[in-house]
Amino acid sequence: MDEEYDVIVLGTGLKECILSGLLSVDGLKVLHMDRNDYYGGESSSLNLIQLWKRFRGDDKPPAHLGSSRDYNVDMIPKFMMANGTLVRVLIHTDVTKYLSFKAVDGSYVYNKGKIHKVPATDMEALKSPLMGLFEKRRARKFFIFVQDYDESNPKTHEGMDLTRLTTKELIAKYGLDDNTIDFIGHALALQRDDRYLDQPALDTVKRMKLYAESLARFQGGSPYIYPLYGLGELPQAFARLSAVYGGTYMLNKPECKVEFDEEGKVVGVTSEGETARCKKVVCDPSYLPNKVRKVGKVARAIAIMSHTIPNTNDSHSVQIILPQKQLGRRSDMYVFCCSYSHNVAPRGKFIAFVTTEAETDHPEAELKPGIDLLGAVDEIFFDTYDRYEPVNEPTLDNCFISMSYDATTHFESTVIDVLNMYTMITGKAVDLSVDLSAASAAEE
């Protein structure tokens, strides 16, 4: 390989595939390699035999679970906000033509031992059993303020500067109680811990607006959409996109070794005795282990079930957020469920995940509050994986390393990492002012 590339991307995880797609669309010459013989890296989707091999060590799943190829079990399951940043990126790159989406049925929050539908608008607040009568009225006023808030129109600001006012101060003006604050912060604004309360309120208000606008988009029970056949479709769609723009893909390339010059700048990547030259390398943490540090670990359970999750209105796809305060924990817990209605399991089967940032070495015990919500399960697997973040200085070595995936069951944090990396690599921002109607979701 005597060719020189602008960028070599290592690993076909979702983040790496989005970046190679964005960079190819920009006209850069991209070579994309993976040591595995399948797409997706950490974020691949497994069929039943692959799932069994990975967690049970053999390739003989029980016959009653149905055909192996009817399963597409995401290793990093996440829903997309219908109007969220990832959907904007998909439209910007035109990748939507390779994917079919379907709305997700339900969005729930765990409160005082029960699960409740997440109220997202003033009307839903009035109906929600989460709050007493007087609290509903206060919440409704707050929701109306958020719905009407327009950054560029001071008339809607009610004399408040949300870039200065903290979230705690804004909420105090409406007299909302801790319970209400909990579901607003964690289930609507999708904040991962309570630090947001001391930060400027603008971010939380924008996140609430995104939730409500996404919910209105498909008039479904949730603001989320999810691809048919699972997230494993995404890396492949970006691979097709990259190829259309002249990008080159090579799977099954063992020992991809990044080569540096004497100044420590990247010069190329060697695999099977051949070196491809490049100016920059983009990769996941596993390709440059000496340039990352461990920052945490995710605990998860994967369950195969023959029924929907109890108390979710018979929803075939659902997200439940368990705010950390409700569990006496430092981090939130997430439940994700999908089924044959998104083509990720055979008819009559449901796949549920319970994930959280691990705080102990006992995932079974730690995940119990989420697992208890599932009801009877046919099979359950437990797993933990380490999370890494880069510690290198990309301006010195030209290596751009993604962060490991967190425990959230939505894409908001993942796509922020991608956009930040894109800006570091190219020096510009992705244009996200797109026509959102270009991505439609299939109705039942």
MOHU-V781857 format. One record per backbone hydrogen bond with DSSP energy under -1.0 kcal/mol. NH is the residue of the N-H (numbers start at 1). CO is the residue of the C=O. Records with the same first field share a line. If there is no record, write none. Layout:
NH->CO ; CO
//
This chain:
5->277
6->29
7->29
8->280
9->31
10->282
11->33
17->13
18->14
19->15
20->16
21->17
22->18
23->19
24->20
25->21
26->22
27->24
28->23
31->7
32->248
33->9
34->250
43->40
44->41
46->73
48->68
51->47
52->48
53->49
54->50
55->51
56->52
65->62
66->63
70->67
71->68
72->344
73->46
75->44
79->409
80->225
82->223
84->81
88->84
89->85
90->86
91->87
92->88
93->89
95->90
97->94
98->95
99->96
102->226
104->224
106->317
108->319
109->116
110->321
111->114
114->111
116->109
118->107
125->121
126->122
128->124
131->128
136->132
137->133
138->134
139->135
140->136
141->137
142->138
143->139
144->140
145->141
146->142
147->143
148->144
149->145
153->150
156->153
157->154
160->157
164->161
165->161
167->199
168->197
170->166
171->167
172->168
173->169
174->171
176->171
181->177
182->178
183->179
184->180
185->181
186->182
187->183
188->183
189->184
191->185
197->194
198->195
199->196
201->165
202->162
205->201
206->202
207->203
208->204
209->205
210->206
211->207
212->208
213->209
214->210
215->211
216->212
217->213
225->80
226->102
228->100
229->342
230->227
233->230
234->231
237->233
238->234
239->235
240->236
241->237
242->238
243->239
244->240
245->241
246->243
247->242
248->30
250->32
252->36
253->34
257->270
259->268
261->265
264->261
266->397
267->259
268->259
269->276
270->257
271->274
274->271
276->269
277->3
278->267
279->5
280->6
281->398
282->8
283->400
287->284
291->288
293->389
295->387
296->387
298->385
299->356
300->383
301->354
302->381
303->352
304->379
305->350
312->309
315->312
318->337
319->106
320->335
321->108
322->333
326->323
327->324
329->324
333->322
334->355
335->320
336->353
337->318
338->351
342->339
343->340
344->339
349->346
350->305
351->338
352->303
353->336
354->301
355->334
356->299
358->297
366->362
367->363
368->365
371->367
372->368
374->371
378->304
379->304
381->302
383->300
385->298
387->296
389->293
391->291
396->393
397->393
398->394
400->281
402->283
404->388
411->79
415->411
417->413
418->414
419->415
420->416
421->417
422->418
423->419
424->420
425->421
426->422
427->423
434->432
438->435
439->436
442->101
//
